[in-house]
Amino acid sequence: MIRSQLTVLEQAQTYLKSANSVQYTNIIKPHFMSSAGAHMRHILDHYQSIIIGLVNGIINYDRRNRGGDIELSPDAAFIKIEHIKMFLLSLSAEQMNQAMKLSTEISTSERKV
């Protein structure tokens, strides 16, 4: 599992190396409602929720940062990914098997109309 996450994060870093700040923050309307940077920040926020959750005992996907450097700077996102990769590589077997509580407004079992 860790290997697959590292692969995904490395793919993101490959993209970040190729994008400049204008491309990263541009919103291509009408096809998209947010920038690549906003999407990247959203993804990395979920990893950060897991990291914080291991310390607090609960993964809370609703308490995420929005905006900030990661959304505006490919370099900041690249550095954040490096930190996430180091975290993933540092996980012990005990941490990987730890039962966790999850809090989120999104449900896969309930349909809200």
VEXROKOL-382934 format. One record per atom (N, C-alpha, C, O): residue number from 1; residue in one letter; atom name; x, y, z. Coordinates in Angstrom, 2 decimals. Each point is the difference from the previous one (the first is absolute). Layout:
N
+-----+----+----+---------+---------+---------+
:   i : aa : at :       x :       y :       z :
+-----+----+----+---------+---------+---------+
: NUM :  A : CA :       X :       Y :       Z :
...
+-----+----+----+---------+---------+---------+
# end
This chain:
113
+-----+----+----+---------+---------+---------+
:   i : aa : at :       x :       y :       z :
+-----+----+----+---------+---------+---------+
:   1 :  M :  N :    0.81 :   -1.18 :    0.00 :
:   1 :  M : CA :   -0.81 :    1.18 :    0.00 :
:   1 :  M :  C :    0.87 :    1.26 :    0.00 :
:   1 :  M :  O :   -0.27 :    0.95 :   -0.74 :
:   2 :  I :  N :    1.29 :   -0.94 :    1.56 :
:   2 :  I : CA :    0.88 :    1.16 :    0.06 :
:   2 :  I :  C :    0.67 :    0.23 :   -1.35 :
:   2 :  I :  O :    0.10 :    1.13 :   -0.48 :
:   3 :  R :  N :    0.35 :   -2.21 :   -0.13 :
:   3 :  R : CA :    0.66 :    0.12 :   -1.31 :
:   3 :  R :  C :   -0.92 :    0.66 :   -1.03 :
:   3 :  R :  O :    0.44 :    0.84 :   -0.78 :
:   4 :  S :  N :   -1.71 :   -1.23 :    0.78 :
:   4 :  S : CA :   -0.93 :    0.58 :   -0.98 :
:   4 :  S :  C :   -0.23 :    1.48 :    0.28 :
:   4 :  S :  O :   -0.11 :    0.79 :   -0.94 :
:   5 :  Q :  N :    0.05 :   -0.41 :    2.20 :
:   5 :  Q : CA :   -0.16 :    1.41 :    0.34 :
:   5 :  Q :  C :    1.24 :    0.80 :   -0.39 :
:   5 :  Q :  O :   -0.11 :    1.13 :   -0.49 :
:   6 :  L :  N :    1.27 :   -1.70 :    0.69 :
:   6 :  L : CA :    1.24 :    0.68 :   -0.41 :
:   6 :  L :  C :    0.02 :    0.20 :   -1.51 :
:   6 :  L :  O :    0.44 :    1.04 :   -0.48 :
:   7 :  T :  N :   -0.90 :   -2.03 :   -0.27 :
:   7 :  T : CA :   -0.05 :    0.10 :   -1.45 :
:   7 :  T :  C :   -0.93 :    1.14 :   -0.43 :
:   7 :  T :  O :    0.35 :    0.79 :   -0.87 :
:   8 :  V :  N :   -1.52 :   -0.72 :    1.49 :
:   8 :  V : CA :   -0.96 :    1.07 :   -0.32 :
:   8 :  V :  C :    0.61 :    1.37 :    0.33 :
:   8 :  V :  O :   -0.11 :    0.93 :   -0.79 :
:   9 :  L :  N :    0.74 :   -0.82 :    1.94 :
:   9 :  L : CA :    0.61 :    1.26 :    0.40 :
:   9 :  L :  C :    1.16 :    0.39 :   -0.93 :
:   9 :  L :  O :    0.19 :    1.18 :   -0.29 :
:  10 :  E :  N :    0.55 :   -2.15 :   -0.16 :
:  10 :  E : CA :    1.09 :    0.29 :   -0.94 :
:  10 :  E :  C :   -0.56 :    0.45 :   -1.36 :
:  10 :  E :  O :    0.61 :    0.84 :   -0.66 :
:  11 :  Q :  N :   -1.74 :   -1.39 :    0.25 :
:  11 :  Q : CA :   -0.65 :    0.47 :   -1.22 :
:  11 :  Q :  C :   -0.42 :    1.46 :    0.15 :
:  11 :  Q :  O :    0.14 :    0.79 :   -0.93 :
:  12 :  A :  N :   -0.65 :   -0.45 :    2.10 :
:  12 :  A : CA :   -0.38 :    1.40 :    0.26 :
:  12 :  A :  C :    1.23 :    0.90 :   -0.07 :
:  12 :  A :  O :   -0.07 :    1.10 :   -0.55 :
:  13 :  Q :  N :    1.18 :   -1.57 :    1.09 :
:  13 :  Q : CA :    1.22 :    0.80 :   -0.05 :
:  13 :  Q :  C :    0.51 :    0.17 :   -1.44 :
:  13 :  Q :  O :    0.54 :    1.04 :   -0.34 :
:  14 :  T :  N :   -0.72 :   -2.04 :   -0.47 :
:  14 :  T : CA :    0.38 :    0.12 :   -1.41 :
:  14 :  T :  C :   -0.81 :    1.11 :   -0.66 :
:  14 :  T :  O :    0.53 :    0.81 :   -0.74 :
:  15 :  Y :  N :   -1.83 :   -0.79 :    1.03 :
:  15 :  Y : CA :   -0.83 :    1.08 :   -0.53 :
:  15 :  Y :  C :    0.48 :    1.35 :    0.52 :
:  15 :  Y :  O :    0.15 :    0.95 :   -0.77 :
:  16 :  L :  N :    0.11 :   -0.86 :    2.08 :
:  16 :  L : CA :    0.40 :    1.27 :    0.61 :
:  16 :  L :  C :    1.29 :    0.54 :   -0.60 :
:  16 :  L :  O :    0.17 :    1.21 :   -0.13 :
:  17 :  K :  N :    0.75 :   -2.09 :   -0.24 :
:  17 :  K : CA :    1.25 :    0.43 :   -0.64 :
:  17 :  K :  C :   -0.27 :    0.62 :   -1.37 :
:  17 :  K :  O :    0.77 :    0.85 :   -0.45 :
:  18 :  S :  N :   -1.85 :   -1.27 :   -0.20 :
:  18 :  S : CA :   -0.27 :    0.47 :   -1.36 :
:  18 :  S :  C :   -0.89 :    1.24 :   -0.05 :
:  18 :  S :  O :   -0.09 :    0.65 :   -1.04 :
:  19 :  A :  N :   -0.57 :   -0.32 :    2.14 :
:  19 :  A : CA :   -0.96 :    1.11 :    0.00 :
:  19 :  A :  C :    0.63 :    1.26 :    0.58 :
:  19 :  A :  O :    0.70 :   -0.05 :    1.01 :
:  20 :  N :  N :   -0.97 :    1.18 :   -1.67 :
:  20 :  N : CA :    0.41 :    1.26 :    0.60 :
:  20 :  N :  C :   -1.15 :    0.56 :    0.83 :
:  20 :  N :  O :   -1.09 :   -0.57 :    0.00 :
:  21 :  S :  N :    1.33 :    1.65 :    0.70 :
:  21 :  S : CA :   -1.01 :    0.56 :    0.91 :
:  21 :  S :  C :   -1.27 :    0.41 :   -0.73 :
:  21 :  S :  O :   -1.10 :   -0.17 :    0.53 :
:  22 :  V :  N :    1.23 :    0.71 :   -1.73 :
:  22 :  V : CA :   -1.18 :    0.42 :   -0.76 :
:  22 :  V :  C :   -0.85 :   -1.21 :   -0.37 :
:  22 :  V :  O :   -1.22 :    0.02 :    0.19 :
:  23 :  Q :  N :    1.84 :   -1.05 :   -0.71 :
:  23 :  Q : CA :   -0.74 :   -1.22 :   -0.36 :
:  23 :  Q :  C :   -0.64 :   -0.63 :    1.24 :
:  23 :  Q :  O :   -1.13 :   -0.48 :   -0.06 :
:  24 :  Y :  N :    1.84 :    0.50 :    1.15 :
:  24 :  Y : CA :   -0.43 :   -0.64 :    1.24 :
:  24 :  Y :  C :   -1.21 :    0.70 :    0.62 :
:  24 :  Y :  O :   -0.85 :   -0.65 :    0.62 :
:  25 :  T :  N :    0.76 :    1.97 :   -0.78 :
:  25 :  T : CA :   -1.07 :    0.76 :    0.63 :
:  25 :  T :  C :   -1.12 :    0.38 :   -0.96 :
:  25 :  T :  O :   -1.02 :    0.55 :    0.42 :
:  26 :  N :  N :    1.19 :   -0.83 :   -1.70 :
:  26 :  N : CA :   -1.00 :    0.35 :   -1.01 :
:  26 :  N :  C :   -1.24 :   -0.88 :    0.13 :
:  26 :  N :  O :    0.10 :   -1.21 :    0.21 :
:  27 :  I :  N :   -1.26 :    1.83 :   -0.32 :
:  27 :  I : CA :   -1.27 :   -0.74 :   -0.02 :
:  27 :  I :  C :   -0.48 :    0.00 :   -1.45 :
:  27 :  I :  O :   -0.28 :    1.05 :   -0.57 :
:  28 :  I :  N :    0.18 :   -2.23 :    0.00 :
:  28 :  I : CA :   -0.40 :   -0.13 :   -1.40 :
:  28 :  I :  C :   -1.52 :   -0.13 :   -0.05 :
:  28 :  I :  O :   -0.56 :   -1.09 :    0.12 :
:  29 :  K :  N :   -0.09 :    2.24 :   -0.31 :
:  29 :  K : CA :   -1.46 :    0.03 :   -0.06 :
:  29 :  K :  C :   -0.45 :   -0.22 :   -1.43 :
:  29 :  K :  O :    0.73 :    0.40 :   -0.91 :
:  30 :  P :  N :   -1.84 :   -1.00 :    0.65 :
:  30 :  P : CA :   -1.05 :   -0.43 :    0.92 :
:  30 :  P :  C :    0.17 :   -1.43 :    0.46 :
:  30 :  P :  O :   -0.88 :   -0.54 :    0.68 :
:  31 :  H :  N :    2.00 :   -0.10 :   -1.04 :
:  31 :  H : CA :    0.17 :   -1.43 :    0.28 :
:  31 :  H :  C :    0.34 :   -0.30 :    1.46 :
:  31 :  H :  O :   -0.32 :   -1.08 :    0.51 :
:  32 :  F :  N :    0.96 :    2.01 :    0.17 :
:  32 :  F : CA :    0.41 :   -0.21 :    1.38 :
:  32 :  F :  C :   -0.41 :    1.20 :    0.85 :
:  32 :  F :  O :   -0.06 :    1.13 :   -0.47 :
:  33 :  M :  N :   -0.23 :   -1.40 :    1.74 :
:  33 :  M : CA :   -0.39 :    1.06 :    0.92 :
:  33 :  M :  C :    1.13 :    0.40 :    0.94 :
:  33 :  M :  O :   -0.14 :    0.96 :    0.76 :
:  34 :  S :  N :    1.24 :   -1.68 :   -0.82 :
:  34 :  S : CA :    1.15 :    0.35 :    0.83 :
:  34 :  S :  C :    1.27 :   -0.38 :   -0.72 :
:  34 :  S :  O :   -0.02 :   -0.70 :   -1.01 :
:  35 :  S :  N :    1.12 :    1.18 :    1.53 :
:  35 :  S : CA :    1.30 :   -0.18 :   -0.64 :
:  35 :  S :  C :    0.62 :   -1.36 :    0.36 :
:  35 :  S :  O :   -0.47 :   -0.69 :    0.90 :
:  36 :  A :  N :    1.52 :    0.34 :   -1.63 :
:  36 :  A : CA :    0.76 :   -1.20 :    0.32 :
:  36 :  A :  C :    0.57 :    0.12 :    1.42 :
:  36 :  A :  O :    0.06 :   -0.98 :    0.73 :
:  37 :  G :  N :    0.36 :    2.19 :   -0.36 :
:  37 :  G : CA :    0.52 :    0.23 :    1.34 :
:  37 :  G :  C :   -1.03 :   -0.26 :    1.08 :
:  37 :  G :  O :    0.32 :   -0.55 :    1.06 :
:  38 :  A :  N :   -1.57 :    0.96 :   -1.32 :
:  38 :  A : CA :   -1.07 :   -0.26 :    0.97 :
:  38 :  A :  C :   -0.25 :   -1.49 :    0.12 :
:  38 :  A :  O :   -0.23 :   -0.51 :    1.11 :
:  39 :  H :  N :    0.26 :   -0.20 :   -2.22 :
:  39 :  H : CA :   -0.18 :   -1.45 :    0.05 :
:  39 :  H :  C :    1.15 :   -0.68 :    0.75 :
:  39 :  H :  O :   -0.21 :   -0.90 :    0.80 :
:  40 :  M :  N :    1.44 :    1.36 :   -1.07 :
:  40 :  M : CA :    1.16 :   -0.57 :    0.68 :
:  40 :  M :  C :   -0.09 :    0.24 :    1.50 :
:  40 :  M :  O :    0.27 :   -0.90 :    0.80 :
:  41 :  R :  N :   -0.64 :    2.11 :   -0.42 :
:  41 :  R : CA :   -0.13 :    0.31 :    1.42 :
:  41 :  R :  C :   -1.07 :   -0.87 :    0.65 :
:  41 :  R :  O :    0.19 :   -0.49 :    1.11 :
:  42 :  H :  N :   -1.29 :    0.28 :   -1.81 :
:  42 :  H : CA :   -1.08 :   -0.84 :    0.50 :
:  42 :  H :  C :    0.51 :   -1.43 :    0.27 :
:  42 :  H :  O :   -0.30 :   -0.59 :    1.04 :
:  43 :  I :  N :    1.04 :    0.05 :   -1.97 :
:  43 :  I : CA :    0.55 :   -1.34 :    0.14 :
:  43 :  I :  C :    0.96 :   -0.07 :    1.18 :
:  43 :  I :  O :   -0.08 :   -0.91 :    0.83 :
:  44 :  L :  N :    0.99 :    1.87 :   -0.76 :
:  44 :  L : CA :    1.00 :   -0.02 :    1.07 :
:  44 :  L :  C :   -0.62 :    0.25 :    1.36 :
:  44 :  L :  O :    0.51 :   -0.49 :    1.01 :
:  45 :  D :  N :   -1.61 :    1.25 :   -0.96 :
:  45 :  D : CA :   -0.72 :    0.19 :    1.27 :
:  45 :  D :  C :   -0.49 :   -1.33 :    0.56 :
:  45 :  D :  O :   -0.01 :   -0.19 :    1.21 :
:  46 :  H :  N :   -0.40 :   -0.72 :   -2.08 :
:  46 :  H : CA :   -0.47 :   -1.31 :    0.48 :
:  46 :  H :  C :    1.15 :   -0.80 :    0.60 :
:  46 :  H :  O :   -0.18 :   -0.66 :    1.03 :
:  47 :  Y :  N :    1.34 :    0.70 :   -1.65 :
:  47 :  Y : CA :    1.16 :   -0.65 :    0.61 :
:  47 :  Y :  C :    0.30 :    0.64 :    1.36 :
:  47 :  Y :  O :    0.27 :   -0.71 :    0.97 :
:  48 :  Q :  N :   -0.32 :    2.03 :   -0.90 :
:  48 :  Q : CA :    0.28 :    0.69 :    1.26 :
:  48 :  Q :  C :   -1.02 :   -0.38 :    1.07 :
:  48 :  Q :  O :    0.35 :   -0.10 :    1.17 :
:  49 :  S :  N :   -1.59 :   -0.11 :   -1.56 :
:  49 :  S : CA :   -1.02 :   -0.44 :    0.96 :
:  49 :  S :  C :    0.36 :   -1.35 :    0.61 :
:  49 :  S :  O :   -0.23 :   -0.24 :    1.18 :
:  50 :  I :  N :    0.79 :   -0.63 :   -1.99 :
:  50 :  I : CA :    0.44 :   -1.31 :    0.51 :
:  50 :  I :  C :    1.16 :    0.16 :    0.96 :
:  50 :  I :  O :    0.03 :   -0.63 :    1.06 :
:  51 :  I :  N :    0.93 :    1.47 :   -1.42 :
:  51 :  I : CA :    1.17 :    0.22 :    0.86 :
:  51 :  I :  C :   -0.44 :    0.54 :    1.36 :
:  51 :  I :  O :    0.42 :   -0.51 :    1.04 :
:  52 :  I :  N :   -1.26 :    1.52 :   -1.05 :
:  52 :  I : CA :   -0.50 :    0.58 :    1.26 :
:  52 :  I :  C :   -0.86 :   -1.03 :    0.74 :
:  52 :  I :  O :    0.05 :   -0.09 :    1.22 :
:  53 :  G :  N :   -0.83 :   -0.68 :   -1.97 :
:  53 :  G : CA :   -0.86 :   -1.00 :    0.61 :
:  53 :  G :  C :    0.74 :   -1.06 :    0.77 :
:  53 :  G :  O :   -0.48 :   -0.47 :    1.03 :
:  54 :  L :  N :    1.64 :    0.09 :   -1.50 :
:  54 :  L : CA :    0.79 :   -1.00 :    0.72 :
:  54 :  L :  C :    0.43 :    0.52 :    1.36 :
:  54 :  L :  O :    0.14 :   -0.78 :    0.95 :
:  55 :  V :  N :    0.07 :    2.07 :   -0.84 :
:  55 :  V : CA :    0.37 :    0.61 :    1.27 :
:  55 :  V :  C :   -1.23 :    0.17 :    0.90 :
:  55 :  V :  O :    0.06 :   -0.28 :    1.20 :
:  56 :  N :  N :   -1.17 :    0.75 :   -1.79 :
:  56 :  N : CA :   -1.20 :    0.32 :    0.77 :
:  56 :  N :  C :   -0.94 :   -1.18 :    0.22 :
:  56 :  N :  O :   -0.89 :    0.06 :    0.85 :
:  57 :  G :  N :    1.08 :   -1.14 :   -1.61 :
:  57 :  G : CA :   -0.87 :   -1.16 :    0.14 :
:  57 :  G :  C :   -1.26 :    0.07 :   -0.84 :
:  57 :  G :  O :   -0.84 :   -0.90 :    0.07 :
:  58 :  I :  N :    0.69 :    1.95 :   -0.87 :
:  58 :  I : CA :   -1.16 :    0.11 :   -0.88 :
:  58 :  I :  C :    0.40 :    0.74 :   -1.28 :
:  58 :  I :  O :    0.61 :    1.07 :    0.05 :
:  59 :  I :  N :   -0.96 :   -1.66 :   -1.18 :
:  59 :  I : CA :    0.25 :    0.65 :   -1.29 :
:  59 :  I :  C :   -1.24 :    0.83 :   -0.32 :
:  59 :  I :  O :   -1.09 :   -0.54 :   -0.17 :
:  60 :  N :  N :    1.27 :    1.83 :    0.10 :
:  60 :  N : CA :   -1.12 :    0.90 :   -0.24 :
:  60 :  N :  C :    0.20 :    0.68 :   -1.36 :
:  60 :  N :  O :    0.77 :    0.95 :   -0.12 :
:  61 :  Y :  N :   -1.47 :   -1.45 :   -0.89 :
:  61 :  Y : CA :    0.13 :    0.55 :   -1.35 :
:  61 :  Y :  C :   -0.70 :    1.34 :   -0.16 :
:  61 :  Y :  O :    0.21 :    0.69 :   -1.01 :
:  62 :  D :  N :   -1.03 :   -0.30 :    1.96 :
:  62 :  D : CA :   -0.70 :    1.28 :   -0.10 :
:  62 :  D :  C :    0.85 :    1.17 :    0.49 :
:  62 :  D :  O :   -0.25 :    1.14 :   -0.38 :
:  63 :  R :  N :    1.22 :   -1.41 :    1.20 :
:  63 :  R : CA :    0.89 :    1.05 :    0.51 :
:  63 :  R :  C :    1.28 :    0.01 :   -0.83 :
:  63 :  R :  O :    1.03 :   -0.55 :    0.38 :
:  64 :  R :  N :   -1.14 :    1.19 :   -1.51 :
:  64 :  R : CA :    1.16 :    0.10 :   -0.89 :
:  64 :  R :  C :    0.31 :    1.46 :   -0.26 :
:  64 :  R :  O :   -0.87 :    0.87 :    0.08 :
:  65 :  N :  N :    2.13 :   -0.62 :   -0.39 :
:  65 :  N : CA :    0.40 :    1.35 :   -0.38 :
:  65 :  N :  C :   -0.48 :    0.26 :   -1.41 :
:  65 :  N :  O :   -0.07 :   -0.91 :   -0.83 :
:  66 :  R :  N :   -0.24 :    2.13 :    0.56 :
:  66 :  R : CA :   -0.37 :    0.38 :   -1.36 :
:  66 :  R :  C :    0.82 :    1.22 :   -0.37 :
:  66 :  R :  O :    0.31 :    0.84 :    0.86 :
:  67 :  G :  N :    0.03 :   -0.73 :   -2.13 :
:  67 :  G : CA :    0.83 :    1.11 :   -0.44 :
:  67 :  G :  C :    1.46 :   -0.25 :    0.37 :
:  67 :  G :  O :    0.41 :   -1.15 :    0.16 :
:  68 :  G :  N :    0.36 :    2.20 :   -0.04 :
:  68 :  G : CA :    1.39 :   -0.10 :    0.44 :
:  68 :  G :  C :    0.99 :   -0.25 :   -1.12 :
:  68 :  G :  O :   -0.36 :   -0.07 :   -1.18 :
:  69 :  D :  N :    1.61 :   -0.07 :    1.58 :
:  69 :  D : CA :    1.11 :   -0.13 :   -0.93 :
:  69 :  D :  C :   -0.11 :   -1.22 :   -0.91 :
:  69 :  D :  O :    0.36 :    0.07 :   -1.18 :
:  70 :  I :  N :   -0.85 :   -1.17 :    1.70 :
:  70 :  I : CA :   -0.06 :   -1.23 :   -0.80 :
:  70 :  I :  C :   -0.91 :    0.20 :   -1.20 :
:  70 :  I :  O :    0.24 :   -0.58 :   -1.06 :
:  71 :  E :  N :   -1.27 :    1.39 :    1.21 :
:  71 :  E : CA :   -0.94 :    0.25 :   -1.08 :
:  71 :  E :  C :    0.58 :    0.95 :   -1.05 :
:  71 :  E :  O :   -0.42 :    0.00 :   -1.15 :
:  72 :  L :  N :    1.39 :    0.82 :    1.56 :
:  72 :  L : CA :    0.54 :    1.03 :   -0.89 :
:  72 :  L :  C :    1.37 :   -0.30 :   -0.57 :
:  72 :  L :  O :    0.39 :    0.57 :   -1.02 :
:  73 :  S :  N :    0.35 :   -1.46 :    1.64 :
:  73 :  S : CA :    1.39 :   -0.23 :   -0.38 :
:  73 :  S :  C :    0.30 :   -1.48 :   -0.24 :
:  73 :  S :  O :   -0.13 :   -0.82 :    0.91 :
:  74 :  P :  N :    0.52 :    0.48 :   -2.15 :
:  74 :  P : CA :    0.41 :   -1.39 :   -0.25 :
:  74 :  P :  C :    1.17 :   -0.42 :    0.89 :
:  74 :  P :  O :    0.08 :   -1.15 :    0.41 :
:  75 :  D :  N :    0.82 :    2.09 :   -0.11 :
:  75 :  D : CA :    1.14 :   -0.33 :    0.86 :
:  75 :  D :  C :   -0.44 :   -0.34 :    1.42 :
:  75 :  D :  O :    0.52 :   -0.94 :    0.60 :
:  76 :  A :  N :   -1.46 :    1.70 :   -0.07 :
:  76 :  A : CA :   -0.52 :   -0.29 :    1.35 :
:  76 :  A :  C :   -0.68 :   -1.36 :    0.04 :
:  76 :  A :  O :    0.15 :   -0.75 :    0.96 :
:  77 :  A :  N :   -0.91 :    0.44 :   -2.01 :
:  77 :  A : CA :   -0.67 :   -1.31 :   -0.07 :
:  77 :  A :  C :    1.04 :   -1.12 :   -0.09 :
:  77 :  A :  O :   -0.16 :   -1.04 :    0.63 :
:  78 :  F :  N :    1.20 :    1.26 :   -1.41 :
:  78 :  F : CA :    1.06 :   -1.00 :   -0.15 :
:  78 :  F :  C :    0.64 :   -0.30 :    1.36 :
:  78 :  F :  O :    0.21 :   -1.16 :    0.35 :
:  79 :  I :  N :    0.08 :    2.21 :    0.41 :
:  79 :  I : CA :    0.61 :   -0.17 :    1.32 :
:  79 :  I :  C :   -0.95 :   -0.72 :    0.95 :
:  79 :  I :  O :    0.42 :   -0.87 :    0.76 :
:  80 :  K :  N :   -1.70 :    1.22 :   -0.80 :
:  80 :  K : CA :   -0.99 :   -0.67 :    0.85 :
:  80 :  K :  C :   -0.06 :   -1.49 :   -0.31 :
:  80 :  K :  O :   -0.10 :   -0.82 :    0.90 :
:  81 :  I :  N :    0.16 :    0.49 :   -2.18 :
:  81 :  I : CA :    0.00 :   -1.41 :   -0.39 :
:  81 :  I :  C :    1.22 :   -0.71 :    0.55 :
:  81 :  I :  O :   -0.10 :   -1.15 :    0.43 :
:  82 :  E :  N :    1.25 :    1.80 :   -0.43 :
:  82 :  E : CA :    1.20 :   -0.61 :    0.60 :
:  82 :  E :  C :   -0.24 :   -0.33 :    1.46 :
:  82 :  E :  O :    0.39 :   -1.07 :    0.47 :
:  83 :  H :  N :   -1.02 :    1.99 :    0.26 :
:  83 :  H : CA :   -0.29 :   -0.26 :    1.42 :
:  83 :  H :  C :   -0.97 :   -1.17 :    0.16 :
:  83 :  H :  O :    0.16 :   -0.83 :    0.89 :
:  84 :  I :  N :   -1.16 :    0.77 :   -1.75 :
:  84 :  I : CA :   -0.97 :   -1.10 :    0.06 :
:  84 :  I :  C :    0.69 :   -1.33 :   -0.30 :
:  84 :  I :  O :   -0.26 :   -1.00 :    0.67 :
:  85 :  K :  N :    1.14 :    0.99 :   -1.66 :
:  85 :  K : CA :    0.73 :   -1.23 :   -0.33 :
:  85 :  K :  C :    0.85 :   -0.46 :    1.17 :
:  85 :  K :  O :    0.05 :   -1.19 :    0.30 :
:  86 :  M :  N :    0.63 :    2.13 :    0.35 :
:  86 :  M : CA :    0.82 :   -0.37 :    1.17 :
:  86 :  M :  C :   -0.87 :   -0.57 :    1.11 :
:  86 :  M :  O :    0.38 :   -0.97 :    0.66 :
:  87 :  F :  N :   -1.56 :    1.58 :   -0.45 :
:  87 :  F : CA :   -0.92 :   -0.51 :    1.00 :
:  87 :  F :  C :   -0.42 :   -1.43 :   -0.33 :
:  87 :  F :  O :    0.04 :   -0.88 :    0.87 :
:  88 :  L :  N :   -0.43 :    0.64 :   -2.11 :
:  88 :  L : CA :   -0.44 :   -1.34 :   -0.40 :
:  88 :  L :  C :    1.10 :   -1.03 :    0.21 :
:  88 :  L :  O :   -0.26 :   -1.11 :    0.46 :
:  89 :  L :  N :    1.47 :    1.48 :   -0.78 :
:  89 :  L : CA :    1.13 :   -0.92 :    0.16 :
:  89 :  L :  C :    0.35 :   -0.25 :    1.46 :
:  89 :  L :  O :    0.63 :   -1.00 :    0.33 :
:  90 :  S :  N :   -1.04 :    1.91 :    0.55 :
:  90 :  S : CA :    0.32 :   -0.15 :    1.43 :
:  90 :  S :  C :   -1.04 :   -0.81 :    0.76 :
:  90 :  S :  O :    0.22 :   -0.33 :    1.17 :
:  91 :  L :  N :   -1.35 :    0.01 :   -1.80 :
:  91 :  L : CA :   -1.06 :   -0.71 :    0.71 :
:  91 :  L :  C :    0.45 :   -1.40 :    0.43 :
:  91 :  L :  O :    0.61 :   -0.74 :   -0.77 :
:  92 :  S :  N :   -0.92 :    0.41 :    2.00 :
:  92 :  S : CA :    0.31 :   -1.34 :    0.51 :
:  92 :  S :  C :   -1.16 :   -0.94 :   -0.33 :
:  92 :  S :  O :   -1.09 :    0.44 :   -0.38 :
:  93 :  A :  N :    1.33 :   -1.73 :    0.51 :
:  93 :  A : CA :   -1.05 :   -0.99 :   -0.21 :
:  93 :  A :  C :   -1.15 :    0.23 :    0.98 :
:  93 :  A :  O :   -1.17 :   -0.16 :   -0.36 :
:  94 :  E :  N :    1.50 :    0.55 :    1.57 :
:  94 :  E : CA :   -1.02 :    0.28 :    1.01 :
:  94 :  E :  C :   -0.89 :    1.16 :   -0.44 :
:  94 :  E :  O :   -1.23 :   -0.07 :    0.11 :
:  95 :  Q :  N :    1.83 :    1.13 :   -0.61 :
:  95 :  Q : CA :   -0.78 :    1.15 :   -0.48 :
:  95 :  Q :  C :   -0.86 :   -0.39 :   -1.20 :
:  95 :  Q :  O :   -1.14 :    0.45 :   -0.12 :
:  96 :  M :  N :    1.67 :   -1.28 :   -0.76 :
:  96 :  M : CA :   -0.74 :   -0.40 :   -1.19 :
:  96 :  M :  C :   -1.22 :   -0.85 :    0.36 :
:  96 :  M :  O :   -0.98 :   -0.01 :   -0.74 :
:  97 :  N :  N :    1.04 :   -0.69 :    1.85 :
:  97 :  N : CA :   -1.09 :   -0.88 :    0.41 :
:  97 :  N :  C :   -0.89 :    0.60 :    1.08 :
:  97 :  N :  O :   -0.91 :   -0.66 :    0.51 :
:  98 :  Q :  N :    1.18 :    1.90 :   -0.15 :
:  98 :  Q : CA :   -0.75 :    0.68 :    1.05 :
:  98 :  Q :  C :   -1.43 :    0.30 :   -0.47 :
:  98 :  Q :  O :   -0.21 :    0.52 :   -1.09 :
:  99 :  A :  N :   -0.77 :   -0.87 :    1.92 :
:  99 :  A : CA :   -1.40 :    0.35 :   -0.29 :
:  99 :  A :  C :   -0.16 :    1.50 :    0.18 :
:  99 :  A :  O :    0.52 :    0.58 :    0.95 :
: 100 :  M :  N :   -1.25 :    0.03 :   -1.88 :
: 100 :  M : CA :   -0.18 :    1.46 :    0.04 :
: 100 :  M :  C :   -1.48 :    0.34 :   -0.12 :
: 100 :  M :  O :   -0.77 :   -0.71 :   -0.64 :
: 101 :  K :  N :    0.39 :    1.82 :    1.26 :
: 101 :  K : CA :   -1.32 :    0.57 :   -0.21 :
: 101 :  K :  C :    0.10 :    0.96 :   -1.17 :
: 101 :  K :  O :    1.04 :    0.61 :   -0.24 :
: 102 :  L :  N :   -2.15 :   -0.48 :   -0.49 :
: 102 :  L : CA :   -0.04 :    0.87 :   -1.16 :
: 102 :  L :  C :   -1.21 :    0.93 :    0.12 :
: 102 :  L :  O :   -1.10 :   -0.45 :    0.30 :
: 103 :  S :  N :    1.33 :    1.73 :   -0.54 :
: 103 :  S : CA :   -1.08 :    0.98 :    0.00 :
: 103 :  S :  C :   -0.02 :    0.69 :   -1.36 :
: 103 :  S :  O :    1.02 :    0.53 :   -0.46 :
: 104 :  T :  N :   -2.20 :   -0.54 :   -0.18 :
: 104 :  T : CA :   -0.16 :    0.67 :   -1.29 :
: 104 :  T :  C :   -1.47 :    0.28 :   -0.26 :
: 104 :  T :  O :   -0.87 :   -0.74 :    0.45 :
: 105 :  E :  N :    0.61 :    1.81 :   -1.16 :
: 105 :  E : CA :   -1.38 :    0.34 :   -0.36 :
: 105 :  E :  C :   -0.49 :   -0.85 :   -1.16 :
: 105 :  E :  O :   -1.21 :   -0.11 :   -0.22 :
: 106 :  I :  N :    2.12 :   -0.49 :   -0.51 :
: 106 :  I : CA :   -0.35 :   -0.79 :   -1.18 :
: 106 :  I :  C :   -0.28 :   -1.44 :    0.42 :
: 106 :  I :  O :    0.71 :   -0.55 :    0.84 :
: 107 :  S :  N :   -1.73 :   -0.04 :   -1.41 :
: 107 :  S : CA :   -0.36 :   -1.37 :    0.30 :
: 107 :  S :  C :   -0.17 :   -0.79 :   -1.29 :
: 107 :  S :  O :   -0.63 :    0.48 :   -0.95 :
: 108 :  T :  N :    1.19 :   -1.67 :    0.91 :
: 108 :  T : CA :   -0.19 :   -0.85 :   -1.17 :
: 108 :  T :  C :   -1.25 :   -0.86 :    0.14 :
: 108 :  T :  O :   -0.43 :   -0.64 :   -0.96 :
: 109 :  S :  N :   -0.16 :    0.63 :    2.16 :
: 109 :  S : CA :   -1.16 :   -0.86 :    0.22 :
: 109 :  S :  C :   -1.33 :    0.76 :    0.06 :
: 109 :  S :  O :   -1.06 :   -0.60 :   -0.11 :
: 110 :  E :  N :    1.13 :    1.92 :    0.30 :
: 110 :  E : CA :   -1.22 :    0.79 :    0.05 :
: 110 :  E :  C :   -0.06 :    0.93 :   -1.20 :
: 110 :  E :  O :    0.98 :    0.65 :   -0.36 :
: 111 :  R :  N :   -2.14 :   -0.60 :   -0.24 :
: 111 :  R : CA :   -0.18 :    0.87 :   -1.16 :
: 111 :  R :  C :   -0.77 :    1.23 :    0.44 :
: 111 :  R :  O :   -1.13 :   -0.11 :    0.49 :
: 112 :  K :  N :    1.73 :    1.28 :   -0.66 :
: 112 :  K : CA :   -0.67 :    1.25 :    0.34 :
: 112 :  K :  C :   -0.40 :    0.70 :   -1.28 :
: 112 :  K :  O :    0.80 :    0.13 :   -0.93 :
: 113 :  V :  N :   -2.02 :    0.31 :    0.89 :
: 113 :  V : CA :   -0.51 :    0.67 :   -1.20 :
: 113 :  V :  C :   -0.20 :    1.46 :    0.29 :
: 113 :  V :  O :   -0.43 :    0.75 :   -0.88 :
+-----+----+----+---------+---------+---------+
# end
